Amino acid sequence: MKIQLISFSGDMNPNYQIASVIDIINNSEADLILFPGHTLRDENDRRYVEDSLTNKKVTAIIEMEEDGVMCSPNELFIYRKGKFEDMYTSQVFSKAEEVNGKTVLMEKLLDELPRRQFTCCEKRFTVLQCGESAIVSDKGGGEFQFKDNPGLNERFEKLMEETDVFLNPIHTIQGHQNHISRRRSVLSSGGRYYLSASCTKKWEQELTLKSLQYICHDGSELTIKPEVHKDERYVSRTIEI
């Protein structure tokens, strides 16, 4: 199967970004598209995009920034068979400091994840939103944050067994990449894949930054040549797995 990663420039006009989302989905030859966090602003964006889409073969993961009557902030949606489906899940925490030592937050994330799991082309996918990759510790060789908690550790190991590909939509480029690389290595271990896509920060204009997108397999980072759409202000990478 083919998976396409999309990253936008952070200073892009939101209306132009929505137009690009429509164009990307309608013209994609991939089986699955991963968009960065905050690709949609609100319900109006979602309805407008859905009404404009003609490609019913592709699946896409897309996040909506603003909360609405029936949605929470950073609500996750999956587009498939020509329709957006609310996955009824939103981001639980954004960085390691928020979850360190807090079993309640980790339990909440593990409760949310079944709603973020889906199958495409016979591959099993799990979505971690932005800093939720901190489910894995940055320290040492990288391991589950609550490895010493038997109940939580068992649930984490089950999650790993049930996942072929981790998808990680990110809002803007993360710092401390030397630490986060340990998370990517663990999440992609055992023959799994880890794929992430983020946007540039508003003061960063370079769409060729390495840290915009990561593709890892079996614990190692893969190098995939980017397709830079300078005029449209986005970059794309496609991997076949």
ZABADREN-192782 format. One record per residue (C-alpha): residue number from 1; residue in three letters; y negated, x, z. Coordinates in pm, 1 decimal. Example, Ala and Ser with C-alpha at 12.3 -4.5 7.8 and 13.67 -1.06 7.14 Angstrom:
<atom i="1" aa="ala" v="450.0" u="1230.0" w="780.0"/>
<atom i="2" aa="ser" v="106.0" u="1367.0" w="714.0"/>
//
This chain:
<atom i="1" aa="met" v="0.0" u="0.0" w="0.0"/>
<atom i="2" aa="lys" v="-363.3" u="102.0" w="-51.6"/>
<atom i="3" aa="ile" v="-616.4" u="94.0" w="233.0"/>
<atom i="4" aa="gln" v="-989.1" u="128.6" w="164.8"/>
<atom i="5" aa="leu" v="-1239.2" u="247.8" w="427.8"/>
<atom i="6" aa="ile" v="-1606.3" u="149.6" w="398.1"/>
<atom i="7" aa="ser" v="-1908.6" u="302.1" w="576.4"/>
<atom i="8" aa="phe" v="-2270.4" u="193.4" w="532.1"/>
<atom i="9" aa="ser" v="-2601.0" u="369.6" w="584.0"/>
<atom i="10" aa="gly" v="-2751.0" u="262.7" w="916.0"/>
<atom i="11" aa="asp" v="-3096.4" u="201.2" w="766.8"/>
<atom i="12" aa="met" v="-2965.0" u="-30.1" w="496.6"/>
<atom i="13" aa="asn" v="-3137.3" u="-365.5" w="450.9"/>
<atom i="14" aa="pro" v="-2895.0" u="-620.9" w="605.4"/>
<atom i="15" aa="asn" v="-2920.1" u="-852.2" w="305.5"/>
<atom i="16" aa="tyr" v="-2831.4" u="-568.0" w="69.5"/>
<atom i="17" aa="gln" v="-2540.8" u="-481.7" w="296.6"/>
<atom i="18" aa="ile" v="-2406.0" u="-836.6" w="274.3"/>
<atom i="19" aa="ala" v="-2436.5" u="-821.5" w="-104.8"/>
<atom i="20" aa="ser" v="-2239.4" u="-496.3" w="-99.7"/>
<atom i="21" aa="val" v="-1968.1" u="-651.6" w="118.2"/>
<atom i="22" aa="ile" v="-1922.2" u="-928.1" w="-138.7"/>
<atom i="23" aa="asp" v="-1915.8" u="-682.7" w="-428.4"/>
<atom i="24" aa="ile" v="-1673.2" u="-447.7" w="-251.0"/>
<atom i="25" aa="ile" v="-1424.2" u="-720.8" w="-163.8"/>
<atom i="26" aa="asn" v="-1440.1" u="-891.5" w="-502.4"/>
<atom i="27" aa="asn" v="-1385.1" u="-566.9" w="-692.6"/>
<atom i="28" aa="ser" v="-1143.0" u="-391.7" w="-459.5"/>
<atom i="29" aa="glu" v="-797.0" u="-298.5" w="-582.5"/>
<atom i="30" aa="ala" v="-682.8" u="-214.4" w="-229.9"/>
<atom i="31" aa="asp" v="-441.2" u="-423.2" w="-26.6"/>
<atom i="32" aa="leu" v="-653.1" u="-385.5" w="287.9"/>
<atom i="33" aa="ile" v="-1019.2" u="-300.6" w="353.8"/>
<atom i="34" aa="leu" v="-1152.5" u="-170.9" w="686.5"/>
<atom i="35" aa="phe" v="-1525.2" u="-231.3" w="734.2"/>
<atom i="36" aa="pro" v="-1728.0" u="-65.5" w="1014.4"/>
<atom i="37" aa="gly" v="-1844.2" u="-250.3" w="1324.6"/>
<atom i="38" aa="his" v="-2135.5" u="-496.4" w="1293.9"/>
<atom i="39" aa="thr" v="-2080.8" u="-551.6" w="921.2"/>
<atom i="40" aa="leu" v="-2173.7" u="-920.5" w="961.0"/>
<atom i="41" aa="arg" v="-2472.6" u="-1027.9" w="1166.7"/>
<atom i="42" aa="asp" v="-2384.3" u="-1386.6" w="1245.1"/>
<atom i="43" aa="glu" v="-2211.1" u="-1706.7" w="1137.5"/>
<atom i="44" aa="asn" v="-2456.3" u="-1755.4" w="851.3"/>
<atom i="45" aa="asp" v="-2350.7" u="-1420.7" w="706.1"/>
<atom i="46" aa="arg" v="-1984.9" u="-1508.2" w="744.9"/>
<atom i="47" aa="arg" v="-2017.1" u="-1842.5" w="567.9"/>
<atom i="48" aa="tyr" v="-2230.7" u="-1696.4" w="288.6"/>
<atom i="49" aa="val" v="-1987.1" u="-1410.8" w="226.3"/>
<atom i="50" aa="glu" v="-1683.1" u="-1638.4" w="235.2"/>
<atom i="51" aa="asp" v="-1838.0" u="-1878.7" w="-16.4"/>
<atom i="52" aa="ser" v="-1909.8" u="-1586.0" w="-251.0"/>
<atom i="53" aa="leu" v="-1565.8" u="-1422.9" w="-248.4"/>
<atom i="54" aa="thr" v="-1320.9" u="-1457.7" w="-536.5"/>
<atom i="55" aa="asn" v="-1061.2" u="-1191.8" w="-450.9"/>
<atom i="56" aa="lys" v="-784.0" u="-1374.8" w="-267.8"/>
<atom i="57" aa="lys" v="-532.1" u="-1090.6" w="-286.1"/>
<atom i="58" aa="val" v="-703.4" u="-844.6" w="-52.8"/>
<atom i="59" aa="thr" v="-701.4" u="-847.7" w="328.1"/>
<atom i="60" aa="ala" v="-1006.4" u="-721.1" w="519.3"/>
<atom i="61" aa="ile" v="-1097.1" u="-651.2" w="881.5"/>
<atom i="62" aa="ile" v="-1459.9" u="-726.7" w="960.0"/>
<atom i="63" aa="glu" v="-1667.5" u="-756.4" w="1279.9"/>
<atom i="64" aa="met" v="-1953.4" u="-997.0" w="1351.1"/>
<atom i="65" aa="glu" v="-2234.4" u="-864.4" w="1571.0"/>
<atom i="66" aa="glu" v="-2404.6" u="-1170.1" w="1718.2"/>
<atom i="67" aa="asp" v="-2239.9" u="-1433.7" w="1929.1"/>
<atom i="68" aa="gly" v="-2245.1" u="-1797.1" w="1829.3"/>
<atom i="69" aa="val" v="-2135.8" u="-2132.2" w="1964.8"/>
<atom i="70" aa="met" v="-1767.3" u="-2045.8" w="1931.5"/>
<atom i="71" aa="cys" v="-1787.5" u="-1664.2" w="1918.3"/>
<atom i="72" aa="ser" v="-1847.0" u="-1369.4" w="2149.7"/>
<atom i="73" aa="pro" v="-2050.4" u="-1057.2" w="2061.7"/>
<atom i="74" aa="asn" v="-1855.7" u="-817.7" w="1838.8"/>
<atom i="75" aa="glu" v="-1609.6" u="-1090.6" w="1740.6"/>
<atom i="76" aa="leu" v="-1331.3" u="-976.2" w="1509.9"/>
<atom i="77" aa="phe" v="-1233.0" u="-1156.5" w="1188.4"/>
<atom i="78" aa="ile" v="-961.3" u="-1105.6" w="931.5"/>
<atom i="79" aa="tyr" v="-1014.9" u="-1208.4" w="569.6"/>
<atom i="80" aa="arg" v="-697.3" u="-1305.7" w="385.9"/>
<atom i="81" aa="lys" v="-592.7" u="-1555.2" w="121.4"/>
<atom i="82" aa="gly" v="-959.2" u="-1621.9" w="45.7"/>
<atom i="83" aa="lys" v="-1062.4" u="-1726.3" w="398.3"/>
<atom i="84" aa="phe" v="-1201.4" u="-1567.3" w="713.5"/>
<atom i="85" aa="glu" v="-986.1" u="-1627.5" w="1020.2"/>
<atom i="86" aa="asp" v="-1130.1" u="-1581.3" w="1367.6"/>
<atom i="87" aa="met" v="-896.5" u="-1349.6" w="1558.1"/>
<atom i="88" aa="tyr" v="-1045.1" u="-1487.6" w="1883.6"/>
<atom i="89" aa="thr" v="-1098.5" u="-1144.2" w="2028.7"/>
<atom i="90" aa="ser" v="-1396.9" u="-917.6" w="2091.8"/>
<atom i="91" aa="gln" v="-1465.9" u="-568.8" w="2221.6"/>
<atom i="92" aa="val" v="-1365.0" u="-509.4" w="2585.3"/>
<atom i="93" aa="phe" v="-1527.2" u="-170.5" w="2658.2"/>
<atom i="94" aa="ser" v="-1725.8" u="86.7" w="2462.3"/>
<atom i="95" aa="lys" v="-1658.3" u="423.8" w="2625.6"/>
<atom i="96" aa="ala" v="-1419.1" u="607.1" w="2854.6"/>
<atom i="97" aa="glu" v="-1657.9" u="597.2" w="3152.4"/>
<atom i="98" aa="glu" v="-1638.6" u="217.9" w="3157.1"/>
<atom i="99" aa="val" v="-1260.9" u="201.3" w="3187.4"/>
<atom i="100" aa="asn" v="-1176.9" u="511.3" w="3392.8"/>
<atom i="101" aa="gly" v="-991.9" u="391.5" w="3702.7"/>
<atom i="102" aa="lys" v="-1050.0" u="24.0" w="3621.0"/>
<atom i="103" aa="thr" v="-708.4" u="-134.9" w="3577.2"/>
<atom i="104" aa="val" v="-861.3" u="-481.0" w="3528.7"/>
<atom i="105" aa="leu" v="-1041.0" u="-370.8" w="3210.8"/>
<atom i="106" aa="met" v="-729.7" u="-202.8" w="3073.7"/>
<atom i="107" aa="glu" v="-525.2" u="-514.2" w="3148.4"/>
<atom i="108" aa="lys" v="-784.3" u="-721.8" w="2962.0"/>
<atom i="109" aa="leu" v="-766.0" u="-496.0" w="2656.5"/>
<atom i="110" aa="leu" v="-386.8" u="-505.2" w="2653.7"/>
<atom i="111" aa="asp" v="-407.5" u="-885.2" w="2682.6"/>
<atom i="112" aa="glu" v="-644.9" u="-896.9" w="2382.9"/>
<atom i="113" aa="leu" v="-448.4" u="-668.1" w="2151.4"/>
<atom i="114" aa="pro" v="-171.6" u="-912.4" w="2049.3"/>
<atom i="115" aa="arg" v="-444.9" u="-1123.1" w="1883.6"/>
<atom i="116" aa="arg" v="-552.0" u="-815.1" w="1689.5"/>
<atom i="117" aa="gln" v="-209.1" u="-738.5" w="1550.3"/>
<atom i="118" aa="phe" v="-109.8" u="-845.0" w="1200.1"/>
<atom i="119" aa="thr" v="122.5" u="-748.5" w="917.7"/>
<atom i="120" aa="cys" v="17.4" u="-649.9" w="566.2"/>
<atom i="121" aa="cys" v="250.7" u="-513.3" w="298.2"/>
<atom i="122" aa="glu" v="524.0" u="-491.6" w="562.7"/>
<atom i="123" aa="lys" v="312.6" u="-255.6" w="777.2"/>
<atom i="124" aa="arg" v="223.1" u="-349.5" w="1135.7"/>
<atom i="125" aa="phe" v="-146.3" u="-309.7" w="1221.3"/>
<atom i="126" aa="thr" v="-335.1" u="-302.9" w="1552.0"/>
<atom i="127" aa="val" v="-717.2" u="-303.9" w="1573.4"/>
<atom i="128" aa="leu" v="-909.0" u="-108.5" w="1838.8"/>
<atom i="129" aa="gln" v="-1282.1" u="-181.3" w="1836.6"/>
<atom i="130" aa="cys" v="-1516.0" u="117.6" w="1854.5"/>
<atom i="131" aa="gly" v="-1481.3" u="303.2" w="2189.2"/>
<atom i="132" aa="glu" v="-1162.3" u="120.5" w="2284.3"/>
<atom i="133" aa="ser" v="-983.7" u="426.0" w="2146.5"/>
<atom i="134" aa="ala" v="-1046.9" u="546.6" w="2504.4"/>
<atom i="135" aa="ile" v="-720.9" u="369.0" w="2581.0"/>
<atom i="136" aa="val" v="-609.8" u="731.1" w="2535.9"/>
<atom i="137" aa="ser" v="-759.2" u="993.9" w="2766.7"/>
<atom i="138" aa="asp" v="-987.9" u="1264.0" w="2624.4"/>
<atom i="139" aa="lys" v="-853.5" u="1516.4" w="2873.2"/>
<atom i="140" aa="gly" v="-566.9" u="1759.4" w="2838.2"/>
<atom i="141" aa="gly" v="-330.1" u="1686.7" w="2553.9"/>
<atom i="142" aa="gly" v="-430.7" u="1322.2" w="2551.3"/>
<atom i="143" aa="glu" v="-222.2" u="1049.6" w="2708.5"/>
<atom i="144" aa="phe" v="-252.0" u="687.1" w="2813.0"/>
<atom i="145" aa="gln" v="-540.0" u="639.6" w="3060.5"/>
<atom i="146" aa="phe" v="-311.8" u="475.5" w="3318.8"/>
<atom i="147" aa="lys" v="10.1" u="667.2" w="3264.1"/>
<atom i="148" aa="asp" v="75.8" u="665.7" w="3639.2"/>
<atom i="149" aa="asn" v="69.9" u="284.4" w="3646.6"/>
<atom i="150" aa="pro" v="427.6" u="182.7" w="3550.6"/>
<atom i="151" aa="gly" v="337.7" u="-168.9" w="3440.0"/>
<atom i="152" aa="leu" v="42.6" u="-69.3" w="3223.2"/>
<atom i="153" aa="asn" v="221.4" u="235.8" w="3084.4"/>
<atom i="154" aa="glu" v="514.4" u="19.7" w="2976.2"/>
<atom i="155" aa="arg" v="276.1" u="-211.9" w="2791.2"/>
<atom i="156" aa="phe" v="108.3" u="84.1" w="2620.4"/>
<atom i="157" aa="glu" v="442.1" u="227.1" w="2508.0"/>
<atom i="158" aa="lys" v="538.0" u="-114.9" w="2371.0"/>
<atom i="159" aa="leu" v="206.6" u="-125.6" w="2181.5"/>
<atom i="160" aa="met" v="281.0" u="211.6" w="2024.2"/>
<atom i="161" aa="glu" v="631.0" u="99.4" w="1925.2"/>
<atom i="162" aa="glu" v="492.8" u="-215.1" w="1761.1"/>
<atom i="163" aa="thr" v="222.0" u="-36.6" w="1558.3"/>
<atom i="164" aa="asp" v="247.0" u="147.6" w="1226.8"/>
<atom i="165" aa="val" v="-129.2" u="177.4" w="1170.9"/>
<atom i="166" aa="phe" v="-421.0" u="172.4" w="1415.5"/>
<atom i="167" aa="leu" v="-749.1" u="50.7" w="1263.8"/>
<atom i="168" aa="asn" v="-1068.7" u="146.9" w="1446.6"/>
<atom i="169" aa="pro" v="-1393.5" u="-12.7" w="1320.9"/>
<atom i="170" aa="ile" v="-1682.9" u="178.4" w="1481.1"/>
<atom i="171" aa="his" v="-2052.4" u="87.8" w="1499.3"/>
<atom i="172" aa="thr" v="-2218.5" u="428.5" w="1457.8"/>
<atom i="173" aa="ile" v="-2093.1" u="786.4" w="1452.3"/>
<atom i="174" aa="gln" v="-1948.2" u="883.0" w="1789.3"/>
<atom i="175" aa="gly" v="-2033.7" u="1199.9" w="1978.6"/>
<atom i="176" aa="his" v="-1795.8" u="1448.6" w="2142.3"/>
<atom i="177" aa="gln" v="-1566.0" u="1454.1" w="1841.0"/>
<atom i="178" aa="asn" v="-1370.0" u="1744.1" w="1991.6"/>
<atom i="179" aa="his" v="-1262.4" u="1507.1" w="2269.9"/>
<atom i="180" aa="ile" v="-1211.3" u="1201.5" w="2052.4"/>
<atom i="181" aa="ser" v="-992.0" u="1404.6" w="1817.6"/>
<atom i="182" aa="arg" v="-729.7" u="1402.4" w="2094.9"/>
<atom i="183" aa="arg" v="-729.4" u="1022.4" w="2088.0"/>
<atom i="184" aa="arg" v="-681.2" u="1020.3" w="1711.2"/>
<atom i="185" aa="ser" v="-397.1" u="1268.8" w="1740.2"/>
<atom i="186" aa="val" v="-211.7" u="1057.8" w="1998.9"/>
<atom i="187" aa="leu" v="-268.1" u="725.0" w="1824.5"/>
<atom i="188" aa="ser" v="-140.0" u="867.0" w="1494.6"/>
<atom i="189" aa="ser" v="159.1" u="1044.3" w="1649.5"/>
<atom i="190" aa="gly" v="519.6" u="952.1" w="1577.5"/>
<atom i="191" aa="gly" v="458.8" u="887.5" w="1209.0"/>
<atom i="192" aa="arg" v="178.8" u="637.9" w="1269.1"/>
<atom i="193" aa="tyr" v="-159.3" u="628.1" w="1094.9"/>
<atom i="194" aa="tyr" v="-504.7" u="610.2" w="1252.8"/>
<atom i="195" aa="leu" v="-798.6" u="501.0" w="1033.4"/>
<atom i="196" aa="ser" v="-1162.5" u="464.3" w="1138.7"/>
<atom i="197" aa="ala" v="-1488.9" u="372.2" w="967.8"/>
<atom i="198" aa="ser" v="-1842.4" u="377.9" w="1110.0"/>
<atom i="199" aa="cys" v="-2203.8" u="356.5" w="993.0"/>
<atom i="200" aa="thr" v="-2462.0" u="633.3" w="999.8"/>
<atom i="201" aa="lys" v="-2729.9" u="614.2" w="1266.3"/>
<atom i="202" aa="lys" v="-3066.4" u="487.4" w="1145.4"/>
<atom i="203" aa="trp" v="-3216.6" u="835.3" w="1140.7"/>
<atom i="204" aa="glu" v="-2921.0" u="986.6" w="958.1"/>
<atom i="205" aa="gln" v="-2916.7" u="951.8" w="582.1"/>
<atom i="206" aa="glu" v="-2616.5" u="1164.0" w="484.2"/>
<atom i="207" aa="leu" v="-2325.5" u="951.7" w="361.8"/>
<atom i="208" aa="thr" v="-2100.5" u="1255.5" w="319.5"/>
<atom i="209" aa="leu" v="-2081.5" u="1328.6" w="693.0"/>
<atom i="210" aa="lys" v="-1720.6" u="1400.1" w="786.2"/>
<atom i="211" aa="ser" v="-1746.6" u="1201.1" w="1109.5"/>
<atom i="212" aa="leu" v="-1817.6" u="872.9" w="927.1"/>
<atom i="213" aa="gln" v="-1449.9" u="815.6" w="853.6"/>
<atom i="214" aa="tyr" v="-1123.3" u="959.1" w="982.6"/>
<atom i="215" aa="ile" v="-774.8" u="931.0" w="839.9"/>
<atom i="216" aa="cys" v="-493.8" u="1073.9" w="1053.0"/>
<atom i="217" aa="his" v="-116.9" u="1070.6" w="1014.5"/>
<atom i="218" aa="asp" v="155.2" u="1197.6" w="1245.8"/>
<atom i="219" aa="gly" v="-97.7" u="1365.7" w="1474.6"/>
<atom i="220" aa="ser" v="-293.7" u="1547.4" w="1203.0"/>
<atom i="221" aa="glu" v="-615.2" u="1471.3" w="1018.0"/>
<atom i="222" aa="leu" v="-588.5" u="1414.6" w="642.4"/>
<atom i="223" aa="thr" v="-857.7" u="1509.9" w="391.9"/>
<atom i="224" aa="ile" v="-935.0" u="1236.4" w="139.2"/>
<atom i="225" aa="lys" v="-1216.5" u="1281.1" w="-112.4"/>
<atom i="226" aa="pro" v="-1494.9" u="1025.7" w="-58.9"/>
<atom i="227" aa="glu" v="-1649.3" u="804.0" w="-323.7"/>
<atom i="228" aa="val" v="-2021.5" u="809.1" w="-246.9"/>
<atom i="229" aa="his" v="-2218.4" u="512.4" w="-380.9"/>
<atom i="230" aa="lys" v="-2563.1" u="659.8" w="-326.3"/>
<atom i="231" aa="asp" v="-2768.7" u="378.1" w="-477.9"/>
<atom i="232" aa="glu" v="-2572.6" u="111.1" w="-290.2"/>
<atom i="233" aa="arg" v="-2585.2" u="324.2" w="28.0"/>
<atom i="234" aa="tyr" v="-2219.7" u="321.5" w="121.5"/>
<atom i="235" aa="val" v="-1920.1" u="553.0" w="104.4"/>
<atom i="236" aa="ser" v="-1557.0" u="462.0" w="41.4"/>
<atom i="237" aa="arg" v="-1222.8" u="634.7" w="87.5"/>
<atom i="238" aa="thr" v="-886.9" u="499.0" w="-23.2"/>
<atom i="239" aa="ile" v="-549.7" u="611.5" w="106.3"/>
<atom i="240" aa="glu" v="-205.7" u="506.1" w="-9.5"/>
<atom i="241" aa="ile" v="58.1" u="486.9" w="262.4"/>
//
